[in-house]
Amino acid sequence: MTDFKWSELDDRAVKMAKVLSADAVEKAGSGHPGSPISLAPIAYTLYQHFIKHDPNDPKWAGRDRFILSGGHASLTEYVQLFFSGYGLTLDDLKKFRTAGTHTPGHPEYGLTPGIEMTTGPLGQGLASAVGFAYGQRFQRGLLDPDAPAGTSPFDHKVWVICGEGDVEEGVSSEASSLAGNQELGNLTVIFDANHIQIEGDTKLAFGEDILKRYEAYGWYTDEFSFIQPDGTYKEDTEGFAKVLEKAEAVTDRPKFIKVDSLIAWPTPGKTNDPSSHGSKLGSEAVAGLKKVLGYDPDKSFEVDEEALAHAREVAQRGLDAHAQWDEKFEAWRNANPDKAALYDRIREGKLPEEFDKAIDELVDKFETGSKVATRKASGAVINAIAAVMPELWGGSADLGGSNNTNIKGAASFIPAKDATVQWPDANEYGRQLHFGVREFAMGAITNGILLGSDTRPFNGTFFQFSDYERPAVRLAALMEIPNLYIWTHDSVALGEDGPTHQPIEHLAAVRGIPQLEVVRPADEYETAEAYRYFFEKDNTFPTALILTRQGVPTLEETKAKARDGVRRGAYVLVDTDGEPDVLIMGTGSEVQHAVAAAKSLADEGVKARVISVPSMEWFEEQPEEYREEILPADVKARVSVEAGIAMPWYKYLGTYGKPVSIESFGLQGDGDENMRDLGITAEHVEDAAKASIAAVQAAK
């Protein structure tokens, strides 16, 4: 932080922030003006005195990270970016919430310089901030583990502003519990306690002592109020700064600072009023606010140039901090050439030279005809590439052994004092993650790791419980960040756990998320190639690997074709002489049934082409010529086979195609029996093929 000094120009800058926020929402005709108005002194204090940042280089590796968890209050951040000189202009504020704007209703990652992540779905900003703090600590351990605390170029802080809605959402509780357990001293959360949400006073639904709750999580807590004992209101930034200074001295726990405020203060008629939360203030209230703050009520977007110039002095302070960091970084680079080479590689997103070799050597050990669960194959690939990718780390939501997400020999990412009998090797820089039964937080935290570091995390759970993780998955897809989901136990074949654990609609559901790439490999070979392509591909979309609990045959056909075929999303596994009579498409554990059916059909003189479709998304990315080559339009008889609902397949099946699918919930019982009882067999594939051929012939 800087030496705290507060002048009349700072007062004027805060007043200008309030007025600009009110004007932006008024011009847009919608938005959330109350919080940006009352948060203005808090955000200004952070940006001017506590957050280490360089507006001239928004992606500077040494910067602190700031996350506005309540993304509806986006003007809080936009105004400070405008004040600090991040390239946002007054015109950008005037275009708030309009098409093509740099100032959308909620902050969007990749759109606006200075925005660290997309926020809006409440709770995810705070939860992902925990991931930012994870990522900082792990990357420091990777590159500069022995430096005294606070001296490494890889030391930085994570700052959050959140509100009641954020801490009401369960995901923030999940992640905050983990943050306390991890003793993340680099994380500070400012909780804006204005006691207002859309339906009114928060006591309707939120009554606990939030500070005691966070104390129970293991956080350092403190409270400061702008509401004075006599009921008056004073935006005491000096007192607020002292509270933050005190918190900064705490390095062994995350910090949670409650600030009591009045929403929309000092807007006449709207202060502490729920209507100011999610609606424009109205011309009369905006005019009243301007009069109170000394602005002309007849002018809009009025800029106090002297106060703005004063605020923009933060950019020079950012340049100075950056220069000091550069010296420290160069000294580290010169002293650690091997670590510097690793840093350069992961910063550029490049794979190690040994990456392909690690996978090839593993693939050479596969044996066709053996029966191996794809979750087990996945675990083997993780460990093969982990040996050459020190930046790879991850774990599961209390299912490491079931998901096969454990990195052999890796220390757990947890303070050493929390080592257990089962996990005796633990330290704060370990690469084995343990999330407990917290799927949503796991997704948000790994999002934060990706956004806040140069490392590559993965996370796992049962496919059924991807439902709990889904909001974080959707946000990863929206932000276009390469999170990796390892979802195992992918069908009714998992067996005796019963229908509650057996995915049915899930493949269709996750395929429905734009920019999420879903991969369901058929065997060991396809699993290995799915990993290879995930790390090699140019785009940064997240990817879900959908894997079996049960053993599936390692196919002779995939051995020769998977390396090129998997990355194309679909490929011919078994072909015919001349034009086929029917196309049989399958994924995952059902590909074996497609192959078996094709052989039986051939004995009857029916020519069936088998197409493995590990990823519809990767297939759709292929040129039209390739897609036509694999699925020729002239062949109308088609069959899909997949142990889930058929919905995603109709775009390929056409008018006469027949799905072999499961359109009901699963069954209690043995997995193999479940598959047979629900019709996922080679015999049903044969019947469907004949029915589709007959339908085509009948239509001629």
matplotlib code that plots the C-alpha trace (Angstrom):
import matplotlib.pyplot as plt

x = [0.0, 1.0, 1.3, -2.3, -3.1, -6.6, -7.2, -10.0, -9.2, -9.8, -13.2, -14.0, -13.0, -15.3, -18.2, -17.5, -17.6, -21.0, -22.4, -21.0, -22.4, -25.9, -25.7, -24.6, -27.5, -29.9, -28.8, -28.9, -32.4, -31.6, -28.9, -27.8, -26.9, -27.1, -24.1, -21.7, -22.7, -22.1, -19.1, -17.3, -15.1, -14.2, -13.2, -11.3, -9.3, -8.4, -7.3, -5.4, -3.7, -3.8, -4.0, -0.7, -1.5, -0.2, -2.9, -0.3, 0.0, -3.2, -1.7, 1.5, 2.4, 3.3, 0.0, -2.5, -5.8, -9.1, -12.4, -15.8, -17.8, -21.2, -20.9, -24.2, -22.3, -20.0, -19.8, -17.9, -15.1, -15.6, -15.3, -12.1, -10.6, -11.6, -10.1, -6.9, -6.2, -6.9, -8.2, -11.8, -13.2, -16.1, -17.9, -17.5, -19.4, -22.0, -22.5, -23.0, -25.2, -25.4, -24.5, -20.8, -19.8, -16.7, -18.9, -21.5, -24.0, -21.7, -17.9, -16.8, -13.3, -11.4, -13.5, -12.5, -8.8, -8.4, -11.2, -9.8, -12.9, -16.5, -18.7, -22.5, -23.7, -23.4, -20.9, -18.7, -16.4, -15.6, -15.3, -13.0, -10.9, -10.0, -8.7, -6.7, -5.1, -4.5, -2.8, -0.6, 0.7, 1.3, 3.1, 5.3, 6.1, 6.9, 9.2, 10.5, 9.7, 12.6, 12.2, 11.2, 7.5, 6.8, 10.1, 9.4, 8.4, 5.6, 4.1, 0.9, -2.4, -6.0, -8.7, -12.4, -15.5, -18.6, -22.1, -24.9, -26.0, -22.5, -22.3, -25.9, -24.9, -23.7, -20.7, -19.0, -19.4, -17.8, -14.9, -14.5, -14.2, -11.4, -9.7, -9.6, -8.4, -5.6, -4.6, -4.6, -3.0, -2.9, -6.7, -8.7, -12.4, -14.3, -17.9, -20.3, -23.0, -25.7, -28.5, -30.4, -31.3, -34.0, -36.8, -35.9, -34.1, -31.8, -33.2, -36.0, -33.5, -30.1, -29.8, -26.6, -23.5, -21.4, -18.2, -18.6, -19.3, -16.0, -14.1, -15.4, -14.0, -10.6, -10.5, -9.3, -12.3, -12.9, -15.6, -15.8, -18.9, -19.7, -22.8, -21.9, -23.2, -25.4, -27.0, -25.2, -23.2, -19.5, -17.4, -14.4, -11.8, -9.0, -10.6, -11.3, -7.6, -6.4, -8.6, -7.1, -3.6, -4.2, -5.5, -2.5, -0.2, -2.0, -0.3, -1.4, -5.2, -7.5, -9.1, -12.8, -13.6, -17.2, -18.1, -21.5, -22.8, -26.1, -26.9, -27.0, -25.9, -26.4, -29.2, -32.3, -35.2, -33.2, -30.6, -31.1, -34.0, -34.3, -35.4, -31.9, -30.4, -31.7, -33.4, -32.4, -32.8, -35.0, -34.3, -35.5, -33.3, -30.3, -30.7, -31.0, -27.8, -25.9, -27.1, -26.0, -22.5, -22.1, -22.8, -25.0, -28.3, -28.8, -25.6, -24.8, -21.5, -19.8, -16.1, -14.0, -10.8, -8.6, -9.9, -9.6, -5.9, -5.3, -6.8, -4.8, -1.6, -2.1, -0.8, 2.6, 2.7, 1.9, 4.8, 7.1, 5.9, 6.3, 9.9, 10.7, 9.2, 11.2, 14.4, 13.4, 12.2, 15.5, 17.5, 15.4, 15.8, 19.6, 19.8, 17.5, 18.0, 16.2, 13.2, 13.2, 13.0, 10.0, 8.4, 8.8, 7.3, 4.3, 3.8, 3.6, 1.3, 3.8, 4.0, 7.3, 9.3, 8.8, 5.0, 4.3, 7.0, 5.4, 2.0, 3.6, 5.5, 2.3, 0.3, 3.0, 2.1, -1.6, -2.7, -5.6, -8.1, -7.6, -10.4, -9.7, -12.0, -11.4, -11.2, -8.2, -6.7, -7.2, -5.3, -2.4, -2.3, -2.4, 0.5, 2.5, 2.2, 2.5, 6.0, 7.0, 4.5, 5.2, 2.6, -0.1, -2.0, -5.5, -7.8, -11.3, -14.3, -13.5, -13.3, -9.6, -9.4, -12.6, -11.9, -8.2, -7.2, -4.4, -0.8, 1.4, 4.0, 2.7, 2.4, -1.1, -1.7, -2.4, -0.4, 1.9, 0.3, -2.9, -1.3, -3.3, -2.6, -4.0, -2.1, 1.1, 3.0, 1.6, 2.9, 1.6, 3.1, 1.8, 0.2, -2.5, -5.7, -8.5, -11.8, -13.9, -17.5, -17.7, -18.2, -19.3, -16.4, -14.1, -15.2, -15.0, -11.6, -10.0, -11.4, -9.6, -6.4, -6.5, -7.3, -4.8, -1.8, 0.1, -0.6, -2.9, -5.4, -7.8, -10.7, -12.9, -16.2, -18.8, -20.6, -23.9, -22.5, -21.5, -25.0, -23.5, -20.5, -22.4, -22.6, -18.8, -18.5, -20.8, -18.7, -15.5, -17.0, -18.2, -14.8, -13.1, -10.6, -9.3, -10.5, -10.4, -13.2, -12.7, -16.2, -16.3, -19.0, -20.6, -23.7, -26.1, -23.2, -21.8, -24.3, -25.1, -25.1, -28.4, -30.4, -29.4, -25.8, -26.5, -26.3, -29.0, -29.7, -26.2, -24.5, -27.2, -27.1, -23.4, -23.3, -25.9, -23.3, -21.8, -18.0, -17.8, -16.0, -17.3, -15.2, -16.3, -13.5, -14.1, -11.0, -7.4, -6.2, -9.0, -8.5, -4.8, -5.4, -8.1, -5.6, -3.0, -5.4, -6.8, -3.4, -2.3, -5.4, -5.3, -8.6, -8.9, -12.4, -12.9, -13.1, -15.1, -13.7, -16.6, -15.2, -16.4, -16.3, -16.4, -13.8, -14.2, -12.2, -9.1, -9.9, -7.6, -9.3, -8.6, -4.9, -4.3, -6.7, -7.2, -4.3, -5.6, -9.2, -9.9, -8.8, -11.2, -14.1, -15.4, -13.7, -14.4, -13.5, -14.8, -15.5, -17.0, -16.1, -18.1, -20.9, -22.2, -25.8, -25.9, -23.9, -23.5, -22.3, -21.3, -19.3, -17.5, -18.4, -21.0, -18.5, -17.7, -21.4, -21.3, -18.3, -19.8, -23.1, -21.3, -19.6, -22.9, -24.5, -21.7, -22.4, -25.9, -24.6, -25.3, -22.5, -22.2, -19.7, -18.8, -18.0, -16.5, -17.7, -15.6, -16.5, -19.4, -17.8, -14.5, -16.3, -18.3, -15.1, -13.9, -14.2, -17.5, -15.6, -14.4, -17.7, -19.3, -16.6, -17.4, -21.2, -22.0, -25.4, -26.4, -26.5, -29.8, -29.9, -28.2, -28.0, -26.6, -25.8, -25.1, -26.1, -28.1, -31.0, -30.8, -31.5, -28.0, -28.0, -31.0, -28.9, -26.9, -29.7, -31.9, -35.3, -34.8, -32.2, -32.8, -31.3, -30.3, -30.5, -31.9, -34.9, -35.7, -33.9, -31.5, -32.0, -30.8, -28.5, -25.4, -24.0, -23.8, -27.4, -28.6, -27.1, -28.8, -32.1, -32.1, -31.3, -27.7, -26.5, -25.0, -28.3, -30.3, -27.9, -28.4, -32.1, -32.0, -29.8, -32.2, -35.1, -33.4, -32.5, -36.2, -37.4, -35.2, -36.3, -40.0, -39.7, -38.3]
y = [0.0, 3.7, 6.2, 7.1, 10.7, 12.0, 15.4, 17.6, 16.2, 12.7, 13.8, 15.4, 12.2, 10.1, 12.5, 12.3, 8.5, 8.6, 11.1, 9.2, 6.0, 7.5, 9.1, 5.9, 3.9, 6.7, 6.9, 3.2, 3.1, 0.1, -1.2, -1.2, 2.4, 2.1, -0.1, 1.8, 5.1, 3.9, 1.7, 4.6, 5.6, 2.0, 1.1, 4.4, 3.8, 0.3, 1.4, 4.4, 3.0, -0.8, -2.6, -3.0, -2.4, -0.7, 0.7, 0.9, -2.9, -4.6, -8.1, -7.3, -10.5, -8.8, -7.1, -7.7, -9.1, -7.4, -9.1, -7.4, -10.4, -8.6, -8.0, -6.1, -3.2, -3.2, 0.6, 0.5, -1.1, 0.7, 4.1, 3.2, 1.9, 5.2, 7.1, 5.0, 5.3, 1.7, 3.0, 3.2, 6.6, 8.8, 7.6, 4.0, 5.0, 6.7, 3.4, 1.4, -1.7, -1.1, -3.3, -3.4, -1.7, -2.1, -1.5, -4.3, -4.7, -7.2, -7.3, -9.7, -11.2, -10.5, -7.5, -4.7, -4.0, -4.5, -7.0, -10.2, -12.4, -12.5, -11.9, -11.7, -15.0, -14.1, -16.0, -17.1, -14.1, -14.7, -18.4, -18.0, -15.5, -18.3, -20.0, -16.9, -17.2, -21.0, -20.3, -17.6, -19.8, -22.8, -20.8, -19.3, -22.7, -23.9, -21.0, -19.4, -21.6, -20.6, -16.8, -15.3, -14.3, -11.1, -10.9, -13.0, -11.4, -14.1, -12.7, -10.7, -10.2, -10.9, -8.3, -8.8, -6.7, -8.7, -8.1, -10.0, -11.8, -13.2, -14.7, -16.0, -18.2, -21.6, -21.6, -18.8, -20.8, -23.9, -21.9, -19.8, -22.9, -24.2, -20.8, -20.8, -24.4, -23.4, -20.3, -18.1, -15.0, -13.4, -13.0, -10.0, -9.7, -6.5, -7.2, -4.4, -4.8, -2.4, -4.8, -4.3, -6.7, -6.7, -7.9, -5.4, -5.6, -8.6, -9.7, -11.4, -14.1, -13.4, -13.2, -14.9, -13.1, -13.1, -12.3, -15.2, -17.4, -16.4, -16.6, -20.2, -20.8, -19.7, -16.2, -13.0, -10.7, -7.1, -4.5, -0.8, 1.3, 4.5, 4.7, 6.7, 5.9, 9.0, 7.8, 10.2, 8.9, 9.6, 8.0, 7.8, 6.5, 7.2, 4.9, 2.3, 2.4, 1.8, -1.3, -2.5, -1.7, -3.8, -6.7, -6.5, -7.4, -10.8, -13.2, -16.6, -16.3, -14.9, -11.6, -10.7, -7.0, -6.0, -2.4, -1.2, 1.2, 2.8, 1.9, 4.9, 7.4, 10.4, 10.2, 12.0, 9.6, 6.7, 6.2, 2.9, 2.2, -1.2, 0.5, 1.8, -1.7, -2.8, 0.2, 3.6, 6.3, 8.6, 12.1, 13.7, 11.6, 12.0, 15.8, 15.7, 13.7, 16.1, 19.1, 17.4, 16.7, 20.1, 19.2, 20.9, 19.0, 20.0, 18.4, 14.7, 13.0, 16.1, 15.5, 17.3, 17.4, 18.4, 15.5, 13.2, 14.2, 13.6, 10.2, 9.3, 9.9, 6.2, 5.3, 6.8, 4.9, 1.8, 2.4, 2.9, -0.3, -2.2, -0.9, -2.1, -5.5, -5.7, -5.3, -8.0, -10.3, -9.9, -10.7, -13.8, -14.7, -14.4, -16.5, -19.2, -19.9, -23.3, -21.9, -18.9, -21.3, -23.0, -19.6, -18.6, -21.8, -21.8, -18.1, -18.6, -21.7, -24.0, -27.7, -29.4, -31.0, -34.4, -34.2, -36.3, -38.8, -39.3, -40.1, -42.3, -44.4, -45.0, -45.9, -48.4, -50.3, -50.7, -54.2, -54.7, -57.2, -56.2, -54.6, -51.3, -48.6, -45.3, -43.7, -45.9, -45.0, -41.4, -41.8, -43.4, -40.5, -37.9, -39.5, -39.8, -36.2, -34.9, -36.3, -33.8, -31.0, -29.6, -26.9, -29.6, -30.1, -31.1, -33.4, -34.3, -33.5, -36.3, -38.9, -39.0, -42.8, -43.3, -40.7, -41.7, -38.1, -38.7, -37.8, -40.6, -39.3, -35.8, -33.8, -32.5, -28.8, -28.0, -26.6, -29.3, -29.3, -30.6, -33.8, -36.9, -40.6, -41.2, -38.2, -37.8, -35.8, -32.3, -28.8, -25.4, -26.0, -29.5, -30.4, -32.8, -30.9, -32.0, -30.1, -32.2, -32.7, -29.3, -29.7, -26.1, -24.6, -27.0, -25.6, -22.0, -22.4, -24.1, -21.3, -18.9, -20.9, -20.6, -16.9, -16.0, -18.1, -19.7, -23.3, -26.0, -27.4, -30.3, -31.4, -34.5, -35.9, -38.4, -37.4, -37.3, -34.6, -32.4, -30.9, -29.4, -27.9, -26.8, -23.0, -22.8, -24.9, -22.5, -19.6, -21.2, -21.7, -18.1, -16.9, -19.3, -20.7, -24.3, -25.9, -29.7, -31.7, -35.4, -36.8, -40.6, -43.2, -42.1, -44.3, -46.9, -49.3, -48.0, -50.4, -50.9, -47.2, -47.1, -44.5, -41.5, -41.9, -43.0, -40.2, -40.3, -36.7, -35.4, -35.9, -33.9, -31.3, -30.6, -30.7, -27.9, -25.5, -23.4, -23.6, -26.6, -29.4, -32.8, -35.9, -39.5, -41.8, -45.5, -47.0, -46.5, -45.3, -42.7, -41.5, -40.9, -39.1, -37.0, -35.7, -35.1, -33.0, -31.1, -29.8, -29.2, -27.6, -23.9, -22.8, -22.3, -23.8, -26.0, -29.7, -32.4, -36.0, -38.4, -41.7, -45.2, -46.9, -50.4, -52.0, -51.6, -53.5, -51.9, -52.1, -53.1, -50.6, -47.6, -48.5, -47.6, -44.8, -42.9, -40.5, -38.8, -39.7, -38.4, -34.9, -34.8, -35.6, -38.5, -41.0, -44.2, -47.1, -50.0, -49.5, -51.4, -52.0, -49.5, -47.4, -48.6, -49.7, -48.1, -45.8, -46.8, -44.0, -44.5, -43.0, -44.3, -47.8, -48.3, -48.2, -51.9, -52.7, -50.8, -52.8, -56.1, -55.3, -54.4, -57.8, -59.6, -57.5, -58.3, -62.0, -61.3, -59.3, -55.9, -53.4, -51.2, -48.4, -47.8, -44.3, -43.5, -40.0, -39.1, -35.4, -33.9, -30.4, -31.4, -33.0, -29.8, -27.9, -29.9, -28.8, -29.7, -32.0, -34.1, -34.2, -35.4, -38.0, -39.5, -39.1, -39.1, -37.5, -40.2, -42.8, -42.2, -45.3, -44.4, -45.6, -43.9, -45.9, -44.1, -44.9, -41.7, -39.8, -39.6, -35.8, -34.8, -37.4, -36.4, -33.8, -36.8, -39.4, -37.5, -38.6, -42.4, -42.9, -44.9, -44.2, -46.9, -44.9, -44.7, -42.5, -43.3, -43.1, -46.0, -49.2, -50.7, -53.6, -54.9, -52.6, -55.1, -56.2, -52.6, -52.0, -55.2, -54.5, -51.0, -52.1, -51.0, -54.2, -55.1, -57.0, -53.8, -52.0, -54.6, -54.4, -50.6, -50.8, -53.1, -50.9, -47.8, -49.6, -50.7, -47.2, -45.8, -48.5, -47.9, -44.3, -44.9]
z = [0.0, -0.3, 2.6, 3.1, 2.5, 1.8, 0.2, -1.1, -4.5, -3.3, -1.9, -5.2, -7.1, -5.0, -5.5, -9.3, -9.2, -7.5, -10.1, -13.1, -11.8, -11.4, -14.9, -16.6, -15.2, -15.9, -19.5, -20.0, -18.5, -16.3, -14.0, -10.4, -9.3, -5.5, -4.8, -7.1, -5.4, -1.9, -2.8, -4.5, -1.5, -0.8, -4.4, -4.8, -1.6, -2.8, -6.3, -5.1, -2.0, -1.6, -4.9, -6.7, -10.4, -13.5, -15.8, -18.6, -18.5, -17.3, -17.7, -15.7, -14.0, -10.7, -10.2, -7.5, -8.6, -7.9, -8.3, -8.0, -6.9, -7.1, -10.8, -10.9, -9.3, -12.4, -12.5, -9.2, -11.2, -14.5, -12.9, -11.2, -14.4, -16.1, -13.2, -13.2, -17.0, -18.2, -21.5, -20.6, -21.7, -20.7, -23.9, -22.6, -19.4, -21.6, -23.5, -20.3, -21.0, -24.7, -27.7, -28.6, -25.3, -23.2, -20.2, -20.2, -17.4, -15.7, -16.1, -18.8, -18.9, -22.1, -23.1, -20.8, -19.8, -16.0, -15.6, -14.1, -14.5, -15.6, -12.6, -12.3, -11.0, -7.3, -5.2, -8.0, -7.9, -4.3, -4.8, -7.8, -5.9, -3.6, -6.7, -7.6, -4.2, -4.7, -8.1, -6.7, -4.0, -6.2, -8.9, -6.3, -5.1, -8.6, -9.3, -6.1, -3.1, -0.9, -1.0, 2.3, 2.5, 0.7, -1.2, -4.3, -7.6, -7.5, -4.4, -5.0, -3.3, -4.2, -3.3, -3.4, -2.9, -2.2, -0.9, 0.9, -2.2, -2.6, 0.9, 0.7, -2.2, -1.1, -3.4, -1.4, 1.8, 0.1, -1.1, 2.0, 4.1, 1.9, 2.0, 5.8, 5.8, 3.3, 5.4, 2.3, 3.7, 0.3, 0.1, 1.4, 1.1, 1.7, 2.5, 1.8, 4.4, 3.2, 4.3, 1.0, -1.7, -4.4, -2.1, 0.6, 3.9, 4.1, 7.5, 5.5, 4.6, 6.1, 9.9, 11.0, 12.4, 9.3, 11.1, 13.5, 10.5, 8.8, 12.0, 12.2, 8.7, 10.1, 8.6, 10.3, 10.6, 11.4, 11.0, 10.2, 9.8, 7.9, 10.0, 13.1, 16.6, 16.5, 13.2, 11.0, 8.0, 7.4, 4.6, 6.8, 4.3, 6.8, 9.4, 6.7, 5.5, 9.1, 9.3, 6.0, 7.2, 10.4, 8.3, 6.0, 8.9, 9.1, 6.8, 8.0, 7.3, 4.7, 5.8, 5.8, 6.5, 7.0, 6.1, 7.2, 4.6, 3.3, -0.3, -2.7, 0.0, -0.2, -2.9, -1.6, -1.3, -2.5, 0.3, 2.1, -0.3, -2.0, -5.3, -5.7, -5.9, -9.3, -11.0, -12.3, -9.7, -11.8, -13.0, -9.8, -7.5, -9.8, -9.8, -6.0, -5.7, -7.9, -5.8, -2.6, -4.1, -5.7, -9.3, -11.8, -11.9, -15.5, -16.7, -17.3, -17.2, -15.9, -15.3, -12.6, -14.6, -11.7, -9.6, -12.5, -13.1, -9.4, -9.6, -12.6, -10.7, -9.7, -13.1, -12.4, -9.0, -11.0, -13.4, -10.4, -8.8, -12.1, -12.4, -8.9, -9.7, -12.9, -11.0, -8.6, -11.4, -13.4, -10.3, -9.8, -13.5, -13.4, -10.2, -11.4, -15.2, -15.1, -13.3, -15.6, -18.6, -17.0, -16.3, -19.9, -21.2, -19.0, -19.5, -23.2, -22.8, -24.4, -23.7, -22.6, -25.3, -23.6, -23.7, -26.8, -25.8, -22.3, -23.9, -26.7, -24.1, -22.2, -25.3, -26.3, -23.1, -24.0, -25.0, -27.4, -26.2, -22.6, -20.6, -18.9, -17.5, -19.2, -15.7, -15.1, -18.5, -17.6, -14.4, -16.2, -18.7, -15.9, -14.2, -17.4, -18.4, -14.8, -14.8, -17.5, -16.7, -13.3, -13.9, -14.0, -10.7, -9.6, -7.7, -7.0, -4.8, -2.3, -5.1, -6.0, -5.8, -7.8, -10.4, -10.7, -10.3, -7.8, -8.9, -7.6, -5.2, -5.1, -1.9, -0.9, -1.4, 2.3, 5.2, 6.5, 9.9, 8.3, 6.9, 7.6, 8.0, 4.5, 3.1, 5.2, 2.6, 2.7, 2.2, 1.0, -2.5, -3.1, -6.4, -5.2, -4.5, -2.1, -2.4, -0.1, -1.2, -2.8, -6.6, -7.3, -5.3, -7.1, -10.5, -9.3, -7.7, -10.7, -12.8, -10.5, -10.8, -14.6, -14.5, -11.8, -12.7, -15.6, -14.2, -15.6, -13.1, -13.5, -11.4, -11.0, -9.7, -10.7, -13.9, -12.0, -9.8, -12.7, -12.0, -8.8, -10.7, -13.8, -13.1, -12.8, -16.0, -17.8, -16.6, -17.8, -21.2, -21.3, -20.4, -22.8, -20.3, -20.6, -17.5, -17.6, -16.0, -15.4, -14.9, -14.3, -13.6, -16.8, -17.2, -15.7, -16.0, -12.7, -11.2, -7.6, -6.4, -8.1, -10.1, -8.0, -9.2, -12.8, -15.4, -18.1, -19.3, -18.5, -21.8, -23.5, -20.8, -20.9, -24.7, -24.5, -23.0, -25.8, -26.0, -23.7, -25.5, -24.4, -25.0, -24.3, -25.3, -26.2, -24.7, -23.5, -26.9, -27.3, -23.7, -24.3, -27.5, -25.9, -23.4, -26.1, -28.2, -25.2, -24.3, -28.0, -29.4, -30.2, -28.7, -24.9, -24.4, -21.4, -21.9, -20.1, -20.3, -19.7, -18.4, -17.4, -14.1, -15.7, -17.9, -21.7, -24.3, -25.7, -29.4, -32.2, -34.5, -32.2, -31.9, -35.6, -35.9, -32.7, -32.9, -35.9, -35.4, -31.9, -32.6, -35.5, -33.1, -35.2, -37.5, -39.3, -37.1, -39.2, -42.9, -45.8, -49.4, -51.4, -50.0, -46.7, -46.2, -42.7, -40.5, -36.9, -34.6, -31.0, -28.1, -25.0, -23.7, -26.5, -29.3, -28.6, -29.3, -32.6, -33.7, -32.6, -34.4, -37.6, -37.6, -37.1, -39.8, -42.2, -41.7, -43.0, -46.0, -44.5, -44.9, -41.8, -41.3, -37.6, -36.6, -33.3, -32.2, -29.1, -29.4, -31.3, -30.7, -32.2, -35.1, -35.8, -36.0, -39.0, -42.6, -44.3, -46.7, -43.8, -42.2, -45.4, -45.9, -42.5, -42.6, -46.4, -46.9, -49.4, -46.7, -45.0, -42.8, -39.5, -35.9, -32.8, -29.7, -26.4, -22.8, -22.3, -23.8, -27.6, -27.9, -29.1, -31.9, -34.0, -35.9, -37.3, -37.5, -39.9, -40.9, -41.0, -38.2, -35.1, -31.7, -29.2, -26.0, -22.5, -22.0, -18.4, -15.1, -14.3, -12.4, -9.1, -9.8, -11.5, -14.2, -17.0, -16.2, -16.2, -19.7, -21.0, -19.4, -20.8, -24.3, -24.7, -26.5, -29.8, -30.6, -30.2, -32.4, -35.1, -34.8, -35.0, -38.1, -39.9, -38.9, -40.3, -43.6, -43.9, -43.2, -46.0, -48.4, -47.6, -48.4, -51.9]

ax = plt.figure().add_subplot(projection="3d")
ax.plot(x, y, z, "-o")
ax.set_aspect("equal")
plt.show()
